[in-house]
Amino acid sequence: MNVRVFLVDDHPMFRAGVRIALADNDGLEVVGEAATGEEAVQTLLGRKVTADIVLMDMQLPGCSGTEATRTIVDGFPPGAAVPRILVMSVAADDDAVVSALRAGAYGYLVKGAPREELIRAVRTVAVGGAVFSPAVAARLGAYFSAVHELPSRAAFPHLTDRERQVLDLLARGFNNRRIARELVLSEKTVRNHVSHIFAKLQVSDRTEAAVRARDAGLGG
């Protein structure tokens, strides 16, 4: 089975290493590369390249890997062969993994995975399977156990209960004044919570925080 692979990563050396790792295997062919999510979307949806598998980094400049994955998966017309997304990222926290899966990824590997694991993962996803690095699989098991037992805390376990409440309302499009009114808090307190949320989620603005929240199921 010939598998056409498209690489999306902003580090040229990493792309070169993956390209070399895949080149020595019969049936695996790297058909293109992109350094940004926008470039990947334009190339794939523009049909400039036909790929079976997209190896997608999550931490990309501009359009994130999650956004790029969702846009690619949703952007093909009905009946078209949609490339399957396999994430390769240094980030392996619950939020990143769940966001990738919600966006339509078939698997999630941590960067630095052995070459054999990468090749096996590409072949498995190519035939419709799902693949996760051992560490990611363990975290997913713990995550979904937490979701079953305590849904409101599972989405962002590093946030306080109050910060999750603020984030949920922020994801609904509420401004600080309305959040303060809903939670019976002062606007200054809400501003402080929002600042803490930005720092913990490592985001720079409300839009990015809202996207992360909605990816994790908040703001509904």
N, C-alpha and C positions, 0 to 999 in steps of 0.2 A: 504493500500500500504506500503510495507516494503522498507525503504530508508536506504541505507548503506552509512555512512558518514566517510570520511577520514580527519583528522585534520593536518594542516601544520602550525606550529608556534614554534618559538625558545624559548618561555617561558613555562616551564612545568606547572606552576601554572595556566596560562591561559588555556592551553589544558585541565587541570583537571577540571576547572570550566565549560568549554563548554561540556566536557564529562558528567559531572553530570547533567547539564541543559537538555541535550538531552536524558539522560538515563531514565528519568521519563515519556517519551512519547511513547505510543504504536506506533510501526511501524518505529521508528527511532533507528538506531543501529550504534555505532561508531565501525568501523571495523579495524581501524589502525591509526597510528600517525607518523609524521615526524617532526624533529626539523630543517631541512634545506630543501632548494629547491632541492638540488641534491638527498637527500634521498627520497623525495617525487617522483621525476622523476623515480629513479631506482625502487622504490617499485611498482608504478602504471604501468609504461611501461613494467616492468619485470613480470607483472601479479602475483606478490606475494600477492596482495590484489585486490579484485574487489569492486569498489566503485561507487555509483551513484552520490554523491556530494562530492566535495573537498572544505573544508573551508580553504582558503589560505590567509596567512598574506602577505603583500607586502614587509615589511622591514625585510628580512631574511639575515643572514650572507652568504657570497659567492653568489650563484645563487639567484637573486632577485625573488620576487613573480611573477613579470611580466614575467621574463624569464622562470620560472618554469611553469607558466600557458601556455605560448605559446608552450613550448616543449611538455607538456602533451597533449594539444589539437591537435597539429600537429603530434604527435608521434604514434597514433593508426592507424592501417591499415584500408583501406577502408572497410566499412561495419561493423566495430567493434563498440561496445557501448562505447562511449567516456564519461567519467565522467564530469559532469557540474561543473564549478568552480564558487564558491561564495566567494568573497573577504571579509575578516574582517580585518580592519587595523586602526591604529590610524591616519594615513595620509589620509586626505580627500581633498587635493588640486586638482585643475583641472588636473595637469599633471599626478598625480597618478591614478586618476579615468579614464581618457581617455586612459592611457597606459594599464590599466587592461582590458578595453573593447576591445581595439584593439588586445590584446593578446588572447581574446576569453572568457573572464569572462561573466557570466550571470547576475551578480549583485554585489553590493558593499555596505557593511554595515560598519558603524563606530564602533570600539570597544567600549563596554559600552552600546550597544543597549540592551533594555529590553529583558528578556528571551523569552517573548511571540513573540516579533518581530523576534528574531532569529529563533524560531521554525517555524513561519509562512513563513519566507524567505526560509528556507530549503525545506519546503513542496512545495512552489511555484516554486522554481527553479527545483525541482525534476520532475515536470510535464512540464518543458519547459518554464516557465515564467521568467521574469526579475524582480529583486527587488533592490531597493536603499533606504538607510536611508533617512529620510526627508531632512536633511541638504545636503546630496549628490545630491538628486534629484533637489533641488533648485539651487545648483551650476551648475549642468549639464544644466539646463534651461538657466541660464545666459551665460554659456560657449558657447552653440550652437547658442544663439542669437548673441554673439560676433563673432563667426565663420562666421555666415551669413553676418554680417555687416562689419567685418574687419578681414578677415582670417589671415593675416600676424601677427596680434598682439594677436590673441586668444590662440595660442599654448603655449606661455610662457609670460603671462601678466606682470610678475615681471622683465623681461629683457627689456633693452632699445632696440630701433629699430636697432642700430648698433650691439648690442650684439646678437640679433636674426640673423642678417646677418652673423656674424662670426660663430655662432653655426650652421647655415645652411650649410656653406661651410666646417666646421669641420666635420659635419655628412657625407659629400660627400667624406671624406678622404683627404682633402687638408691639407698640412702642413702650418706652420705659414708664411713661405716665400710666398707660392702661395696665401694664403688668403690676405696677404699684397698687393700683386700685383693685385689681383682681385678688392680689395676695395680701392686701391690707398692710402694705409696707410703705416706707418713704421712698421717694425717687432716688435719693442718695444711696440708700441701701440696695436698691435694684441696680444702680450703676455699679456699685461695688461687686455685686454678684455677677453681673455681666462681665466685668473685668476679670474676675477669677475664672469664669467659664472660658473666656478667650484664652487665658494663659494655660489652663489645663487641657483644652482641646487643641492648643497650638494653632489657633486661627487668628486672623487679623481684623475681621469685621463681622457684622451681624449676618450678612448674606452667607458667608462661609460657615458660620456656626449653625445657621438654619438648615443648610444643605446637609451637614453632618447629622443634625438632629433628625431630619426627615429620613435620611438613609437608615437610621437606627430605629425608625418606627415612631418617633415622637412627632408632635405637632399635628396629629390627625384630628 
